[in-house]
């Protein structure tokens, strides 16, 4: 059987091949010839169905419209992290990719490019899913054993994209494979609750129909559907079902935490340990198969180690301070974490070791190199904290800076990793005020791994216990009630999943995004003066329908 990556490579070429095939047909022949570049129902067997599905999967690479548009792809939604208290836009200045600056300071207009990019990317992807589902359903050549599973894969992928829309836009049209003319669908045809239920029902059915294991890496199994459903349930506060489906993933025993926190940034561990839902990348087929979504964000790096880097998506001082721990090695859950700044390697207090696995910090190692001010593109404006997670060591055989720039490598990106699923179940149990000891154990397993990751002999080197005071302890049973546990799991999500695109959406679903962001603006303006006047209101949480989409749709979006 062809490898999944090989199929993706072929599918990315399919549009050009189809165009050439159509160009060779004369006008006289056209009336008597079956369409070229398309499949008839009889032609679609298991192999052809796989090609159609991979065409839909390929949309996760988010590089099919243009370079800038790929930054609003689904891979880690970093442009929405920039809306949160975790991240700064970065780059050379506020006018560089200024539409992203709008997101950072809470000033999002209906003509913002990110809104339009996200709208187009997701609906382009949804259309591919619907095309594959229709073709598979109508085919008489696909084996009965595979039909249900194939459809479930595509409905899982479609659900992921629709959930992305649900988190970002207040109103949007929903249509499935049965809709003949999607352009006639209104944005107010269904309520948000109805769309959420459509998404959930697809995922419940997919969990029942999908196999536990796929023969090709990168294809969705039933636990991918379960994990996405748990995430949707958290967003809609459906705690009982969230706990149930996150529990299915955990009880499968297919996944486990990486032994070392750095392992998530090693291509050697692709599709292992925590990889519940991962996008497959390769540095061998540039630019179509490397992680273009993160390329803009690679550190400037002294000596140009990564072959260019634009140094976007930097951490805020607020996020860095969240890694502070007290004398007992526990986070400051009373809000006082931001009372003191962690300033590079000179900070003498305790910090969680995940800080130096997640971010560049002046005076500390970066993948075996010394990180200093020359790694920072605009230190005065945006500070020093470049993100590390998407980048392997520049010397890695999976990274080819002389051929493929911007730190691109064969490192897969996990859209959902096992630690996230553990925290989903822990949070659901806490909100249910049930099995709080189990929730504490799940959180403590993650903290135990973080503490054990401090090993100066582990290569490449990212932490230095001779300089930093690392302390990450487990939560004791004493005082572990619902209120304390809720604050603990929310902080754990922030520091464990930092710079992976979750923070904004967590704040939205927790209902405290307006208060959190306005407090953040007031604090962070002391460091970044461009936050002067920044403000967020309830009406600005969700993006408006892009104005050009409204114009193109006539009256149906008005």
FENVEN-V973846 format. One record per residue. N is the residue number from 1. RES is the residue in one small letter. SS is DSSP state (H for helix, E for strand, C for the rest). PSI is psi in radians with two decimals (* if undefined). D_CENTER is the distance of its C-alpha to the mean C-alpha in Angstrom with 2 decimals. Layout:
N:RES:SS:PSI:D_CENTER ; N:RES:SS:PSI:D_CENTER
This chain:
1:x:C:2.45:29.37 ; 2:x:C:2.52:27.31 ; 3:x:C:2.71:24.19 ; 4:x:H:-0.70:20.86 ; 5:x:H:-0.64:20.13 ; 6:x:H:-0.72:23.65 ; 7:x:H:-0.75:23.27 ; 8:x:H:-0.78:20.17 ; 9:x:H:-0.77:22.30 ; 10:x:H:-0.68:25.13 ; 11:x:H:-0.65:23.26 ; 12:x:H:-0.37:22.02 ; 13:x:C:-0.10:25.75 ; 14:x:H:-0.63:26.86 ; 15:x:H:-0.74:27.16 ; 16:x:H:-0.71:29.54 ; 17:x:H:-0.74:31.49 ; 18:x:H:-0.75:31.96 ; 19:x:H:-0.74:33.27 ; 20:x:H:-0.67:35.75 ; 21:x:H:-0.73:36.94 ; 22:x:H:-0.56:37.69 ; 23:x:H:-0.34:39.49 ; 24:x:C:-0.04:41.99 ; 25:x:C:2.21:43.31 ; 26:x:C:2.88:46.50 ; 27:x:H:-0.69:47.32 ; 28:x:H:-0.70:50.03 ; 29:x:H:-0.48:47.86 ; 30:x:H:-0.64:44.95 ; 31:x:C:-0.37:46.84 ; 32:x:C:0.12:47.65 ; 33:x:C:2.42:44.43 ; 34:x:C:2.59:41.39 ; 35:x:C:2.41:38.27 ; 36:x:C:2.61:36.76 ; 37:x:C:0.11:33.07 ; 38:x:C:2.83:32.55 ; 39:x:C:2.43:33.06 ; 40:x:C:2.90:35.71 ; 41:x:H:-0.68:35.36 ; 42:x:H:-0.51:37.74 ; 43:x:H:-0.34:35.88 ; 44:x:C:1.78:32.57 ; 45:x:C:-2.84:32.74 ; 46:x:H:-0.73:30.23 ; 47:x:H:-0.75:29.50 ; 48:x:H:-0.64:29.19 ; 49:x:H:-0.68:26.91 ; 50:x:H:-0.71:24.61 ; 51:x:H:-0.76:24.66 ; 52:x:H:-0.71:23.77 ; 53:x:H:-0.72:20.83 ; 54:x:H:-0.53:19.49 ; 55:x:H:-0.64:19.97 ; 56:x:H:-0.77:17.50 ; 57:x:H:-0.61:15.05 ; 58:x:H:-0.34:15.51 ; 59:x:H:-0.37:13.83 ; 60:x:H:-0.34:10.40 ; 61:x:H:-0.31:11.84 ; 62:x:C:0.79:11.94 ; 63:x:C:0.92:15.16 ; 64:x:C:-0.07:17.85 ; 65:x:C:-0.92:19.09 ; 66:x:C:2.95:19.15 ; 67:x:H:-0.91:17.75 ; 68:x:H:-0.60:16.88 ; 69:x:H:-0.51:15.46 ; 70:x:H:-0.38:12.81 ; 71:x:C:-0.32:11.36 ; 72:x:C:0.39:10.55 ; 73:x:C:3.13:8.84 ; 74:x:C:-0.03:6.01 ; 75:x:C:-0.91:4.40 ; 76:x:C:0.08:2.52 ; 77:x:C:0.67:5.17 ; 78:x:H:-0.48:7.38 ; 79:x:H:-0.37:10.33 ; 80:x:H:-0.44:10.04 ; 81:x:H:-0.56:9.92 ; 82:x:C:-0.39:13.09 ; 83:x:C:-0.26:14.54 ; 84:x:C:-3.09:14.51 ; 85:x:C:0.13:16.90 ; 86:x:C:-0.51:14.54 ; 87:x:E:2.69:14.41 ; 88:x:E:2.69:16.80 ; 89:x:E:-0.83:16.55 ; 90:x:E:-2.85:18.69 ; 91:x:C:-2.67:20.43 ; 92:x:C:-0.42:24.19 ; 93:x:C:3.06:24.79 ; 94:x:C:-0.41:24.03 ; 95:x:C:-0.27:25.32 ; 96:x:C:2.09:23.10 ; 97:x:C:0.99:20.47 ; 98:x:H:-0.45:22.11 ; 99:x:H:-0.47:20.11 ; 100:x:H:-0.59:17.19 ; 101:x:H:-0.65:19.89 ; 102:x:H:-0.73:20.67 ; 103:x:H:-0.68:17.32 ; 104:x:H:-0.63:17.93 ; 105:x:C:0.19:21.43 ; 106:x:C:0.34:20.95 ; 107:x:C:1.31:22.94 ; 108:x:C:2.12:21.08 ; 109:x:C:2.88:23.54 ; 110:x:C:-0.21:23.51 ; 111:x:C:0.24:23.85 ; 112:x:C:2.31:20.71 ; 113:x:H:-0.62:19.19 ; 114:x:H:-0.73:15.54 ; 115:x:H:-0.79:16.69 ; 116:x:H:-0.73:18.47 ; 117:x:H:-0.84:15.86 ; 118:x:H:-0.75:13.29 ; 119:x:H:-0.88:16.29 ; 120:x:H:-0.83:17.50 ; 121:x:H:-0.83:14.40 ; 122:x:H:-0.73:13.76 ; 123:x:H:-0.54:17.50 ; 124:x:H:-0.74:18.12 ; 125:x:H:-0.73:15.75 ; 126:x:H:-0.70:17.35 ; 127:x:H:-0.70:20.70 ; 128:x:H:-0.69:20.16 ; 129:x:H:-0.81:19.33 ; 130:x:H:-0.68:22.44 ; 131:x:H:-0.78:24.54 ; 132:x:H:-0.75:23.80 ; 133:x:H:-0.82:24.55 ; 134:x:H:-0.80:27.78 ; 135:x:H:-0.71:28.95 ; 136:x:H:-0.73:28.42 ; 137:x:H:-0.64:30.16 ; 138:x:H:-0.19:33.06 ; 139:x:C:2.45:33.67 ; 140:x:C:0.03:36.77 ; 141:x:C:-0.19:36.00 ; 142:x:C:2.40:32.88 ; 143:x:C:2.52:33.87 ; 144:x:H:-0.52:33.76 ; 145:x:H:-0.50:32.06 ; 146:x:H:-0.43:28.99 ; 147:x:H:-0.92:28.91 ; 148:x:H:-0.70:27.43 ; 149:x:H:-0.73:24.73 ; 150:x:H:-0.81:23.80 ; 151:x:H:-0.69:23.59 ; 152:x:H:-0.65:21.49 ; 153:x:H:-0.83:18.87 ; 154:x:H:-0.61:18.73 ; 155:x:H:-0.55:18.81 ; 156:x:H:-0.78:15.82 ; 157:x:H:-0.75:13.83 ; 158:x:H:-0.71:15.50 ; 159:x:H:-0.67:14.73 ; 160:x:H:-0.76:10.97 ; 161:x:H:-0.72:11.67 ; 162:x:H:-0.61:14.31 ; 163:x:H:-0.64:12.36 ; 164:x:H:-0.74:10.05 ; 165:x:H:-0.73:13.55 ; 166:x:H:-0.64:14.93 ; 167:x:H:-0.36:12.68 ; 168:x:H:-0.70:13.41 ; 169:x:E:2.50:16.95 ; 170:x:C:-0.76:20.06 ; 171:x:C:2.52:21.71 ; 172:x:C:2.67:20.90 ; 173:x:C:2.53:22.76 ; 174:x:C:2.28:22.04 ; 175:x:C:2.51:23.77 ; 176:x:C:-2.90:23.77 ; 177:x:C:-0.24:25.59 ; 178:x:C:-0.22:28.96 ; 179:x:C:2.14:28.88 ; 180:x:C:-0.71:31.17 ; 181:x:C:1.52:30.46 ; 182:x:H:-0.47:26.97 ; 183:x:H:-0.20:28.21 ; 184:x:H:-0.03:30.55 ; 185:x:C:2.29:27.98 ; 186:x:C:2.67:28.04 ; 187:x:C:-0.32:25.18 ; 188:x:C:0.33:27.25 ; 189:x:C:-0.65:28.28 ; 190:x:C:2.62:26.25 ; 191:x:C:2.91:25.33 ; 192:x:H:-0.68:21.86 ; 193:x:H:-0.69:23.17 ; 194:x:H:-0.77:24.37 ; 195:x:H:-0.72:21.15 ; 196:x:H:-0.68:19.32 ; 197:x:H:-0.64:22.10 ; 198:x:H:-0.78:21.85 ; 199:x:H:-0.83:18.22 ; 200:x:H:-0.74:19.31 ; 201:x:H:-0.70:22.41 ; 202:x:H:-0.73:20.72 ; 203:x:H:-0.64:18.56 ; 204:x:H:-0.80:21.72 ; 205:x:H:-0.66:23.66 ; 206:x:H:-0.69:21.13 ; 207:x:H:-0.69:21.19 ; 208:x:H:-0.51:24.95 ; 209:x:H:-0.42:25.12 ; 210:x:C:2.63:22.67 ; 211:x:C:2.82:23.98 ; 212:x:C:-0.47:22.90 ; 213:x:C:2.41:22.53 ; 214:x:C:2.67:22.06 ; 215:x:C:-0.35:24.29 ; 216:x:C:2.29:21.69 ; 217:x:C:2.57:18.55 ; 218:x:C:-0.35:15.33 ; 219:x:C:2.57:16.94 ; 220:x:C:2.35:15.99 ; 221:x:C:-3.06:18.42 ; 222:x:H:-0.44:19.37 ; 223:x:H:-0.40:17.22 ; 224:x:H:-0.82:13.99 ; 225:x:H:-0.72:15.66 ; 226:x:H:-0.74:16.73 ; 227:x:H:-0.73:13.43 ; 228:x:H:-0.72:11.93 ; 229:x:H:-0.73:15.36 ; 230:x:H:-0.66:15.33 ; 231:x:H:-0.73:12.22 ; 232:x:H:-0.72:14.10 ; 233:x:H:-0.68:17.20 ; 234:x:H:-0.68:16.04 ; 235:x:H:-0.52:15.23 ; 236:x:C:0.20:18.75 ; 237:x:C:0.58:20.41 ; 238:x:C:1.31:21.53 ; 239:x:H:-0.66:21.92 ; 240:x:H:-0.85:24.29 ; 241:x:H:-0.60:22.21 ; 242:x:H:-0.79:19.03 ; 243:x:H:-0.69:21.18 ; 244:x:H:-0.90:22.68 ; 245:x:H:-0.57:19.73 ; 246:x:H:-0.62:17.84 ; 247:x:H:-0.62:21.32 ; 248:x:H:-0.71:21.57 ; 249:x:H:-0.80:18.72 ; 250:x:H:-0.78:20.39 ; 251:x:H:-0.20:23.84 ; 252:x:C:-0.41:23.07 ; 253:x:C:0.42:23.34 ; 254:x:C:-0.30:21.23 ; 255:x:C:2.74:18.75 ; 256:x:C:2.84:19.45 ; 257:x:C:2.55:18.19 ; 258:x:C:2.45:18.31 ; 259:x:C:-0.64:21.84 ; 260:x:C:2.46:20.81 ; 261:x:H:-0.56:17.73 ; 262:x:H:-0.35:17.97 ; 263:x:H:-0.47:17.68 ; 264:x:H:-0.28:13.89 ; 265:x:H:0.34:14.68 ; 266:x:C:2.03:17.48 ; 267:x:H:-0.39:17.46 ; 268:x:H:-0.38:20.46 ; 269:x:H:0.31:18.35 ; 270:x:C:2.39:16.10 ; 271:x:C:0.44:16.01 ; 272:x:C:2.88:17.81 ; 273:x:C:-1.73:17.76 ; 274:x:C:0.03:14.36 ; 275:x:E:1.45:12.78 ; 276:x:E:-0.88:12.56 ; 277:x:E:1.82:10.13 ; 278:x:E:2.52:9.74 ; 279:x:E:2.31:9.97 ; 280:x:C:2.23:13.41 ; 281:x:C:2.79:14.44 ; 282:x:C:2.47:17.94 ; 283:x:C:0.00:19.85 ; 284:x:C:-0.42:22.87 ; 285:x:C:1.32:22.07 ; 286:x:C:2.56:21.22 ; 287:x:C:0.10:19.76 ; 288:x:C:-0.34:18.53 ; 289:x:C:0.31:16.84 ; 290:x:C:2.94:15.26 ; 291:x:C:1.34:11.90 ; 292:x:H:-0.49:13.17 ; 293:x:H:-0.62:10.05 ; 294:x:H:-0.05:10.60 ; 295:x:H:-0.63:14.35 ; 296:x:H:-0.34:15.31 ; 297:x:H:-0.08:14.24 ; 298:x:C:2.45:16.41 ; 299:x:C:2.63:19.23 ; 300:x:C:-0.79:22.62 ; 301:x:C:2.13:24.19 ; 302:x:C:2.31:27.94 ; 303:x:C:0.10:29.56 ; 304:x:C:0.82:26.72 ; 305:x:C:-0.53:25.52 ; 306:x:C:0.15:22.40 ; 307:x:C:0.99:24.27 ; 308:x:C:2.71:23.16 ; 309:x:C:2.36:20.27 ; 310:x:C:-0.13:19.79 ; 311:x:C:0.76:18.48 ; 312:x:E:2.98:16.10 ; 313:x:E:1.20:13.52 ; 314:x:E:2.73:15.92 ; 315:x:E:2.58:16.12 ; 316:x:C:2.81:18.65 ; 317:x:H:-0.56:21.79 ; 318:x:H:-0.78:20.99 ; 319:x:H:-0.79:17.94 ; 320:x:H:-0.74:20.12 ; 321:x:H:-0.44:22.89 ; 322:x:H:-0.33:20.86 ; 323:x:C:-0.05:21.14 ; 324:x:E:2.49:24.91 ; 325:x:E:2.72:26.73 ; 326:x:C:-2.98:30.28 ; 327:x:C:-0.34:33.31 ; 328:x:C:0.05:32.23 ; 329:x:C:0.35:28.80 ; 330:x:C:2.67:27.03 ; 331:x:E:2.79:24.78 ; 332:x:C:1.77:26.57 ; 333:x:C:-0.01:25.72 ; 334:x:C:0.17:28.41 ; 335:x:C:-0.10:26.66 ; 336:x:H:0.01:28.74 ; 337:x:H:-0.50:26.00 ; 338:x:H:0.16:26.07 ; 339:x:H:-0.27:29.87 ; 340:x:C:2.40:29.82 ; 341:x:C:2.38:27.82 ; 342:x:C:1.93:26.59 ; 343:x:C:1.57:27.95 ; 344:x:H:-2.70:27.15 ; 345:x:H:-0.14:29.15 ; 346:x:H:-0.20:32.09 ; 347:x:C:2.28:30.68 ; 348:x:C:-0.15:32.99 ; 349:x:C:-3.14:31.34 ; 350:x:E:2.50:29.13 ; 351:x:E:2.64:25.42 ; 352:x:C:2.31:22.80 ; 353:x:C:-0.35:22.37 ; 354:x:H:-0.32:18.59 ; 355:x:H:-0.84:19.21 ; 356:x:H:-0.14:20.50 ; 357:x:H:-0.32:17.92 ; 358:x:H:-0.60:15.15 ; 359:x:E:2.61:17.16 ; 360:x:C:2.39:20.17 ; 361:x:C:2.17:23.27 ; 362:x:C:2.24:26.63 ; 363:x:C:0.00:29.06 ; 364:x:C:2.81:26.63 ; 365:x:E:2.64:25.62 ; 366:x:E:1.83:22.70 ; 367:x:C:0.74:22.50 ; 368:x:C:-0.10:26.30 ; 369:x:E:2.82:27.06 ; 370:x:E:2.12:28.21 ; 371:x:C:2.17:25.88 ; 372:x:C:-3.04:28.09 ; 373:x:H:-0.37:28.38 ; 374:x:H:-0.13:28.52 ; 375:x:H:-0.14:24.85 ; 376:x:C:2.16:24.10 ; 377:x:C:-0.77:24.43 ; 378:x:C:1.37:25.62 ; 379:x:H:-0.70:26.39 ; 380:x:H:-0.70:28.65 ; 381:x:H:-0.80:26.29 ; 382:x:H:-0.09:22.80 ; 383:x:C:-2.84:23.75 ; 384:x:C:-0.10:22.86 ; 385:x:C:1.35:19.47 ; 386:x:E:2.56:17.34 ; 387:x:E:2.52:14.06 ; 388:x:C:-0.53:14.74 ; 389:x:C:-0.67:11.98 ; 390:x:C:0.06:11.18 ; 391:x:C:2.22:14.98 ; 392:x:C:3.10:17.72 ; 393:x:C:2.48:21.31 ; 394:x:C:-0.38:22.89 ; 395:x:C:-0.10:25.68 ; 396:x:C:2.45:23.59 ; 397:x:C:-0.25:24.95 ; 398:x:C:-0.07:21.44 ; 399:x:E:2.25:21.15 ; 400:x:C:1.28:23.70 ; 401:x:C:-0.41:23.92 ; 402:x:C:-0.29:27.29 ; 403:x:C:-0.81:26.00 ; 404:x:C:1.99:22.29 ; 405:x:C:-3.07:21.52 ; 406:x:C:0.50:18.76 ; 407:x:C:0.19:17.93 ; 408:x:C:2.50:16.62 ; 409:x:E:-2.98:17.25 ; 410:x:C:0.22:16.95 ; 411:x:C:2.12:14.21 ; 412:x:C:2.80:11.72 ; 413:x:E:2.17:8.00 ; 414:x:E:1.91:7.34 ; 415:x:E:-0.60:4.74 ; 416:x:E:2.08:7.52 ; 417:x:E:2.87:10.11 ; 418:x:H:-0.65:13.59 ; 419:x:H:-0.64:13.84 ; 420:x:H:-0.77:11.39 ; 421:x:H:-0.72:13.73 ; 422:x:H:-0.74:16.70 ; 423:x:H:-0.53:15.84 ; 424:x:H:-0.82:15.32 ; 425:x:H:-0.73:18.79 ; 426:x:H:-0.77:20.24 ; 427:x:H:-0.74:19.32 ; 428:x:H:-0.75:20.71 ; 429:x:H:-0.69:23.85 ; 430:x:H:-0.76:24.33 ; 431:x:H:-0.52:24.19 ; 432:x:H:-0.18:26.64 ; 433:x:C:0.81:28.70 ; 434:x:C:2.49:29.19 ; 435:x:C:0.84:29.01 ; 436:x:H:-0.52:28.12 ; 437:x:H:-0.65:29.23 ; 438:x:H:-0.74:26.72 ; 439:x:H:-0.75:23.91 ; 440:x:H:-0.70:25.37 ; 441:x:H:-0.71:25.56 ; 442:x:H:-0.78:21.89 ; 443:x:H:-0.73:21.02 ; 444:x:H:-0.56:23.81 ; 445:x:H:-0.71:22.69 ; 446:x:H:-0.72:19.51 ; 447:x:H:-0.61:21.75 ; 448:x:H:-0.73:24.28 ; 449:x:H:-0.72:21.95 ; 450:x:H:-0.77:21.03 ; 451:x:H:-0.67:24.76 ; 452:x:H:-0.22:25.66 ; 453:x:C:-0.20:23.34 ; 454:x:C:1.60:25.84 ; 455:x:C:1.78:27.88 ; 456:x:C:-0.31:29.36 ; 457:x:C:-0.19:30.34 ; 458:x:C:2.33:26.84 ; 459:x:C:2.51:25.94 ; 460:x:C:2.88:24.56 ; 461:x:C:2.24:25.42 ; 462:x:C:-0.16:22.93 ; 463:x:C:2.72:24.92 ; 464:x:C:1.65:28.60 ; 465:x:C:-0.18:30.29 ; 466:x:C:-0.33:33.48 ; 467:x:C:-0.88:32.10 ; 468:x:C:2.59:29.49 ; 469:x:E:1.63:30.37 ; 470:x:E:2.30:27.63 ; 471:x:C:2.04:27.88 ; 472:x:C:1.70:25.52 ; 473:x:C:2.90:27.63 ; 474:x:C:2.64:27.22 ; 475:x:C:2.29:27.96 ; 476:x:C:2.84:31.56 ; 477:x:C:-0.56:32.81 ; 478:x:C:2.24:35.07 ; 479:x:C:0.09:33.82 ; 480:x:C:1.46:30.80 ; 481:x:C:-3.13:31.05 ; 482:x:H:-0.77:28.61 ; 483:x:H:-0.82:28.33 ; 484:x:H:-0.73:27.85 ; 485:x:H:-0.66:25.39 ; 486:x:H:-0.78:23.25 ; 487:x:H:-0.61:23.14 ; 488:x:H:-0.79:22.44 ; 489:x:H:-0.58:19.42 ; 490:x:H:-0.70:17.87 ; 491:x:H:-0.65:18.58 ; 492:x:H:-0.68:17.33 ; 493:x:H:-0.70:13.85 ; 494:x:H:-0.79:14.02 ; 495:x:H:-0.58:15.33 ; 496:x:H:-0.70:13.81 ; 497:x:C:0.30:10.11 ; 498:x:C:2.41:11.05 ; 499:x:C:0.49:9.25 ; 500:x:C:0.14:5.79 ; 501:x:C:0.38:5.22 ; 502:x:C:-0.45:7.17 ; 503:x:H:-0.86:10.66 ; 504:x:H:-0.80:11.66 ; 505:x:H:-0.57:10.90 ; 506:x:H:-0.79:12.71 ; 507:x:H:-0.67:15.53 ; 508:x:H:-0.83:15.90 ; 509:x:H:-0.44:16.36 ; 510:x:H:-0.22:18.59 ; 511:x:C:0.20:20.75 ; 512:x:C:0.36:21.31 ; 513:x:H:-0.67:19.14 ; 514:x:H:-0.86:22.28 ; 515:x:H:-0.79:24.31 ; 516:x:H:-0.79:21.67 ; 517:x:H:-0.70:20.89 ; 518:x:H:-0.59:24.59 ; 519:x:H:-0.67:25.53 ; 520:x:H:-0.81:22.95 ; 521:x:H:-0.76:24.34 ; 522:x:H:-0.56:27.81 ; 523:x:H:-0.83:27.10 ; 524:x:H:-0.32:24.96 ; 525:x:C:-0.38:27.48 ; 526:x:C:-0.39:29.86 ; 527:x:C:-0.72:27.74 ; 528:x:C:1.76:26.24 ; 529:x:H:-0.35:28.99 ; 530:x:H:-0.12:26.99 ; 531:x:H:-0.06:25.72 ; 532:x:C:2.15:29.31 ; 533:x:C:-0.08:29.42 ; 534:x:C:2.48:25.71 ; 535:x:C:2.58:25.44 ; 536:x:C:2.37:23.32 ; 537:x:C:2.93:25.00 ; 538:x:H:-0.61:24.16 ; 539:x:H:-0.15:24.55 ; 540:x:H:0.10:21.85 ; 541:x:C:-0.82:18.91 ; 542:x:C:2.56:17.95 ; 543:x:E:2.55:18.17 ; 544:x:C:2.77:21.37 ; 545:x:C:2.24:21.79 ; 546:x:C:2.40:22.01 ; 547:x:H:-0.63:25.71 ; 548:x:H:-0.48:26.09 ; 549:x:H:-0.65:24.68 ; 550:x:H:-0.79:27.25 ; 551:x:H:-0.73:29.92 ; 552:x:H:-0.45:29.22 ; 553:x:C:0.04:29.26 ; 554:x:C:-2.19:32.70 ; 555:x:C:-0.11:33.35 ; 556:x:C:-0.28:30.88 ; 557:x:C:-0.01:28.12 ; 558:x:C:*:30.75
